[in-house]
Each structure stands twice: as C-alpha cells, then as structure tokens.
Amino acid sequence: MAEFVKMSPTELKALREVNPMMMSYNIEFAEVTGGTFWKAYTPGQVAGTEPFTVGGNGSLESMMGDLMQVYPPINLYDERIRKLAREFGPAWVRVSGTWATKTYYDFDGTTNGKVPDGYLNVLTKEQWIGVLDFVKAVGAKLLISLSNCPGLHSADTPWPSTEAEKIFGLSKEYGVPIAAVEFANEPNMMEQTGFAPGYTPADFRRDQDLCFAWVRKNYPDCICVGPCTCGPDATIGHKDGGGTGGIEQLFHSCSCADLMEGTREPLDVFSYHFYNGVSERMASVMPSAHWAPEEANGEEYLAAAGETAKIYAALRDKYCPGGEMWVTEAGDAGGGGDTWASTYLDVLRTLNELGSFAAVSNGVIFHNTLAASDYAFLSRGDHMPRPNHFAVLLWNRLMGTTVYDSNEPVREGVHVYVHSRRDGKPGKAYLVINNSLTENTIVDLPCDAVRYTLAGKDGELRATVM
C-alpha cells in the first residue's frame, strides 16, 4: 500500500541551527604518504554478481593479503579532484586515520626516506604542503590527528610535543593553520591503533591533557576535539548481535568513559566514529556487525546512525556540555566499505544519516573518504564521481542550516527531513526518502516546487550511475 506525505511548510516548528559545513570528509593519512589501504572490489563484486571471498585461516592477520594493498601517494593537485571538492562549498577536511598515529614528520629530509625506529611511515614536507595547498584551493578548514607511537615515546613516558611542533609550525608558516586537532585516531583500540606497548587509558588521559594544554598555549585558535572513539559505547551492526559486533573482542576496545573520566583539559568539540557495520572484508571475523545488501534499505539499518547519535549526544552532554558533536569518520561499513558502497544503494543511507543526525544534534559528519576505497565519494586514481558524490552535492546546495520537525513519523517509504533553503529564499527544502522496494510514496505539494528525483540507472539499486 502506498504511503502518503502531505507537506505543510508554513506550519513547521524549528528544532535547531546546524553547522553549514555539516557535510565534510576525510583524506586518509595513508593516501598522503602512500601506503597500505583496503583493496578495491572487482566490478563483479560491486554489481553483486561475483561473491567476495578471502583466504587465510580465519584470523585477521592471515587475511591481510586479500584485504589490503599498497597505494602510491594521492595527487591532490589533480584538477578534477580539486574542482569536485570545491563544488561542495566550504567544508572541513580531516587528514587522519590509523596511519597518522604512526607517522614521522620528516620536514627537513634527514631520514632520506628511511622510517625511524618505532614509526611505520614518513611524511615529507612536499607531501604536507600538497595537503595545505589542497585545503586552501578548495576553501576548507583542516582537522588532523597526531603521531603517538613507540617512536615518539614509551607508555610510561609523558607525550612530548616534538612532532606536533613540526606539523603545526609548518602549517602556520605556510598560511594554512591547523584549525582543529584530535589527539589520536580511534584511541579506544590502544596498541592496535599504534600506541606503545602497555599503553593504557590512564596514559591516554595524561597525554591528551598534555597535548591540548600545549595546543591552547601555542595555538589558541585551534579547536580541541575528542575523544575520537569508535566503540564500544554503541552497537555496530545488528541489534541482536551483541556488544559492538565483535570489535571489543577483536581489538580489546575501551569506552568513552575510560578515555575521558578524570581529564583536566576540556573538549571544545565531542567526536566519535560511526559505521553502520563492517564490510564483506571483515565479515568473517565480525559476522554480527555485517549487513547483507538485502537489508541496506531496511528500517533497522537506516535507523542505526540516528540512534547512535542519540547515544553519543548523551556522552557529549557529559564530557563537552554545550559543544558541537562531530562524527569524524562515517560511512556504510568499516573496512573500506561494502561491495555496494560505490553504488546508488548507499545513497539512501548517506542522505538518511545526514537528515537524522541534524534532527538530533548540531555538528559535522566527516564522510570516509573523499577518494580512497569503495566508500569514497570519488573513485581512486581517476577521481570520477560516484552516486554519493552527487547526493551530498545536492544536500549542500539545497538543505539550509535551520532544521524543522517534519511532523512525519519515520516508517518504510517515508523518511522526511526538512530544512530551510540553502539559498536563503523563503520556503523549505524537503528530503523525502522512499526506502520501499515495492510501493510508491505519494507526496502532496501545497505550492509550486523544484523537485530532484534520484534513482539508480535503469532502476538498479546497485547501479554505479545515478
């Protein structure tokens, strides 16, 4: 039976104002330096006609050869990537990821490309200036996370600012200052994220305080963001899967409270990471966290981001009262994205996440990523835009910063989100998602309107063209 939506744009209650740069994105540190990242799916796997298989004995370590590959550094001077990023309008660019935690900043060229002991990779001055030039060219603001690995200090030694001084200093000198900083990427996984052996939550709390105190003394305009956790405070995957879908057993994850209780330096912004689940690449080791493609239009799947935002909003109110809430990594699935991440099918989730988040809180969502792996807005190498690119481009052009109560309960076929118009003219901008695969949704318009209808080419949900 068809669902019915009657629009009444003059009778809606305003809920809040949201950050005009709410739709932002990540550039992986591994892209900047070159390094290991998720191996791309084949065209058949993307289309759903070829199964995804992985070798090994079931452990994550034995599977890595089928999961990862080494990529050269990204060319951020490429005209297409700059043009498409610029079209989003002002945005935040986050340069981070697990790779960032283990990077040595070789801005004077003393290593000759040799990675110092205790680090995993090297960032050159030329590579970082490429990032700064990109941020400046597209009119963005820069958020980073910092190195915090055995090469910098041991677990029982307080964090030194030596590496931070390099990257903050060069950025300021070049005229593109670091506007926001997270102390570390996904610190809840401790040693697995790159920290020194024996590193504990107490060590993290000590070091984040040292870092933020140093930032506030030397770069007072820089926003301090944290704790950048990716669990286990909220469930990843199916509700009945238990825990966070297996991540706490796999990575011995600690909670937001473990990272924040007793810290002395306050947060300016509260941050967390959220993926609806894990991709096919990780499904064999975290089965309850993986969703089948047949579930990707379902109510439980689409509700996950908004429900998680409510959980973290309570933690934000505790640890950063009155602050914005940033999802500094977001996407359909951890592990580089699902096989359908680069298709129209993921557009439903992407737009629904933006709409449901804005209904809960003010803040920024950093999509992972701009141009790396299957969940990226742009394909790797040639930087051709994928369906999600066009979807969020429309969001940024149409959806304004005032959020309204749509007066429509969420149900299959009817996910309605209402904002002011981005162009500032009278009226409202409606996002209406029909996630039913069998029924139409009828929308009654009380006045003239411009309508954009998005669909997969030839009606295919897993179409790579929208």
N, C-alpha and C positions, 0 to 999 in steps of 0.2 A: 504494500500500500504506500502510495506516495506521501512524503512529508510536506507540510505547508509552513511557509515563513511569511509573516506579514510585517513589512518594515514600517516603523513609525519613528523616523529620525528626529522629529522635533520633540519627542516625549521621553528622551533617554536621560538617565542620571549619570553624571560624570563620576568616574571612580578615582582617577589619578592622572598626573602628568608623568610621562616616561622619557627616558634619555633619548634624544634624537639619533644617537649613534647606537641604539639597541642592537641592530644587526651589524655585527662586526665579525672578524675572522682571524684565524691563526696562520702563521707561516712557521713550519717546523724548523727548529734549530738544525736538524739533520739535513734539511734542504739547503740551508745557507752554507754549511761547511762541506756538504756532500757526506753521505754515509748510508747506513742501513735503515731501510723502512719497508713497509708492507709490500709484498709482491703483488702486482696487478692481476686481476682476474682475466680469464680469456673471454673473448666475445660470446662464446657459447655459454659460459658460466653466468655472464651478465644477462643473457637472454633467458636463462633458466632451462636451456636445452642440454646442458652438459653438467654433470654433478661435480661438486667440489670435493676433492679427496686430498688427504695429506698422509705422508708416510710417518715413520718413526714408531716408537714403542708405546706411545700414549703420553709420554712426558713432553712438557713444553720445549725442553732443550733439544730433544731428538727431532722435533718437528720443524725447527727453525729454518732448515734448508728449503723447505717447501713454503714457508710463510714469509720470508724476508729476502730482500736482495739489496745490493749496494747501488746507490744512485749518485751521479755527479752533482755538483752544486747547481742550484737553480739560477737561471739568468733573470734577475729582477730588472734588467734594463730592456727586456723584450717589449716591443711596442704594444703587442696585443694584451699582455697581462696588465700593463700599466693602464691602457685605455679601459679595459673592462673593470678594473678595480676602481678607477677614477669615476666611472659611471655610477657606482654605488652611492657617491656623495661622501661626506665626511664619515669616517669610521675609525674605530680602534684597530690597530694591528698588534697582535700578540706574537712575539717571537720566543718560543719556548719548546716544551716537550722534554721527555726523559733525557734526550741527547744534551740538553742545555746544562743539566746538573753535572755533567762530566766533561765540560769543555774548558780548555785552557785558552786564554786570550793572548795570542802571540802578536801583539800590535807593533813590536819592534823587530820582528823577524829573526829572533835569536835561536829559535828551535830548528830552523831550516826544514820545517815540515815534520820533524820527529816529535811524537807525542810524549810529553814529560811523564815520568812515573806517577801513577795514581790518577791519571786522566785517561779519557778514551779518545779524544779528538782535539783538534786545534782550530781556532777561529783566527783568520788573518785580518789585518787592518783593511785590506782591499775588500774582503767579503763583508765586513761590518759596514763599511762606507756604502757598499751596494744596498744594504738594508736601509740605511739612513736616507740615501738618495731616493729609494722607492717610497718610503714613508712621506718624504717631502713632496715627491711628484704627484702622489695620489691624494694629498691633503689629509693625511691621517695623523693619529696620535699613537705613540709607541708604548707598549707594555712588554716587559721582559721578566723572566725568572733568572736566577743567578747560579753560578757554579757553586757546588757544595759537596765535594767528593774527597776521597782519600788523598789525592794530590794536593789539596788545599789545606786540609787539617785532619787530625785524628778525632775520634769520637770524644775523647776526654780533653781535647784542646778547644778553647773557645774560637768561634768563627773569626778569621781575620778579614779585613776589608780590602786586601791587596788586589784581588781580581776585580772586585766591584769598582775600585778606584779607576782601573783602566777603562772599563766599558762606559761608566758614567762620564768620565773625563773626556774621552774621545767624542762621545755623542754630543756633549755640551759644546766642546770646542768646534765641532763641525756645524753647529747650528740646528741640530735636531735632538733636543734633550729627551732623555727618558722621562716620560710623563707619568708612568706608573710602574710599580715593581711588585712581584710576588717573590718572597724569599726563595722558594723552591717549588718545583713542579711535582705534584702528587706526593707530598712528603709522607702521607699515611702508609706508604709501602716501604719506608725506611731503606734498608740496604738494597732492596730490589730497584729502587728509583735512583740509586747511585751513591748513597751516603756511605761513610766509612764503616767498616766492620764494628759491630757493637753499638752503633748509634741508636739512641732511644728517644722516645717522645720528650723526655726531660732535656736532652741535648738539643732537640729541635726548638723547644720553647726558649731555651737560653740563647740560641743562635739567631732565631727570628727577632728577638728583642734587640740583640746587638746590631743586627742589620738595619732594622727600622730606626733605631736611635741614630745610627750613622747617617742614614738617608735624610732624616729630619734635620740633622745638624748641618749637613753639607749641601743638600738639595731639597730645601723646604717646600718647593712647589711640586715635588714628586708625590704621587698618591701611593700609600702603603696598602697592599691588597693581600688578603689571605683568608683561610689557611690553604686554599687550593687543593682541597681533599677530593678524592674520587671514591669515597666509601669509608666505612660500611654503614653510614647513618641512614641510607635509603636503599631499597631493594633495586637491584639491576635485573631486568628480565621479568619472568612470570611471578605474580604474587605468591603462588603456591610453591615456588622453587626453593624457598627458604634462604635466609641470610641475604647476601648480596649476589647470589647466583654462583657462589663458589670462589669468589675473588678473595674472601678473607682466609680461606684455607690455602689457596694458591700462593698468596703474597703476604700472609700474616698481617693484614691491614689493621691499622689503629684508627680510632674515631676522631671526630672533630674535637670532642672534649679532651681527649688525650693530647691534642696538639695546642689547645688554647687555654685550658684551665691554668690559672696562675701566671699568665703572661703579663708583663708590665706595660709594653708598648701597645697602644690601642690600634685597631684596624681603622683605616679610612673607608674601606670597602670590603664586604664579605664575599668570598669566592668559593666556588666548588665546581667540580666537573660532572657532567651527566651525559651518558649514552643510554639509549633505550635498552641495550643489551650488548652482547658480544657477537662478532661476525662469524661466518662459517669457518674462518681460520682458527677461531678459538673454541668452537662449539664442542669439540670432542673432550676438552678438559674442563669446560664450564657449561654443561648441557642445559641446565635450568635457566641460564642467562641468555640463551639464544632463541630468537623468534623465527618461525617459518614464514616464508613470503606470503602464505595464505592468511597470516594473522596481521599483516602490516597495515591493513585498512580497518582493523577491528577496534572496538571501543577501549579494551584494556590496554592495547598497545599505544593508541593515541593519547590516552589519559596519563600515561606514565610521566611525561615531562612536567605537566601541571601539578600532579600530585607530589612529585619530588620537590618542585619549587615551594610548595606549602611546607614541607618538612624542613627545608633549609631556611625558609623565611623565619621560622621559629628560632633556629640557631643563629641566624643573622640578628634577630632582635635581642638575643642574649649576649652575643660577643661583639656586635657592632650596631648598637641601637641607633636608629635614625639614618643608617648608612644605606647606600645602594647595594644591591645583590648582583654579582656578576657570575655568569656561568662561563668560566674561562676556557673550557673545552666542551663542545656539544656536537652531537652527531647521532646517526642512527645506530651505530654499533662500534664499540671499541674493537681494536684490531683491524683498522683500516677501512671499515665499512662493510656492509653486506653486499652480496652479489648484485642486489637491485639498488644500491645507494646512488649509482650514477644514472638512474632511470626516473621516469615520471612517477613511479610508485612511491618514491621517497618524498615527493613534493607535498603529499598530504601531511606527513609527519612534520616536515620542516615548517610549513606555514602554521600548522596547528600548534607547534611548540612556541612560535613567536606570539601567537594570539593568546594562548593560555598563560604564558609567562607574564605578559603585560597585564593580564587580568589579576595576577597575584601580587606583583611587585614592580618597582622601578629598578632598572639596571641595564646590563649589557649581556648579550649572548654572543660568544665567540665561536663561530662555526669552525669545526675542524674538518677540512682545512680550505685554504684558498686554492691550492694547486698541487696537492700531494695525496696520492692514493685514491681509492674508489669513492670515498665520501666527499671529495673535493668539489668545489664549485666549478673548477676548470680542470680539464684533463691535463695530465702531466706531459711535459715536453712541448706539445703544440698549443696548449692553453686554450683549446676550444671550449666554449661554454656548454655546460650541461643543463638539464631541466631545472635543477635547484638554483642555478645562477639567475635564470630569468624570473623564477618565482620570487626570490628575495629582492631582485631589482625592482619588480612591481611593488613589493612591500615598501621599499624605501621611497619610491616615488609617490605612492598613494596614501599610505597609512600615516596619519599625523601623530602628535605626541599626547593628545588628550584621549584617554581611554574611557569608554562608556559601557555601562551594563546593557547587554543586548536584549535583556528580558526574554531570552530564548534558552530553555534548559538544553544542555548538550544531550544528544541522542543520535542514534545511527541515522545518517543522512542530513543531520542538522548540527553543524558546529559553526556558530555565528560569533564573530568578533567585530566590534565597532570602534572606530577611532575618528578623530577629527580628520579633515583633509590635509594632506601634507602641503598643498599649495596655499593654505590659509584661507581659502574661499569658504563662503557659507555652505553648510551641508555636512554630510558624514561620508566616511569610507567604510564599506562593509566587506569583510572577508567571510564568505559562506562556503563551507566545505561539505560536499556530499560524498561521504565515505561508503555509501551503499553500492554494492556491485550489481544490484538488481532493480532498484527503484529510483525514480526521478525525485527531485526536490523542487517544489513549486514555490517561487518567490513572488509575492505581491508588492509591486513598487508603487508608492503613492505619488511619484512625480517622475519627471524625466531623469535619466541617469546614463552614465557611460559604464558599460559592462565589459569586463575582461573574463573570458572563459578559458580555463586551462584544461588540457586533456592530452593523453598520450597519442602519438601519431597512430592513425588507423584504429583508435580505440584500445590500443595495447597498454596495459598498466606498466609493463617493463620496457616500454619504448625508450630509447636513448634520445629521441627527438620529441619535443613537446609542441 
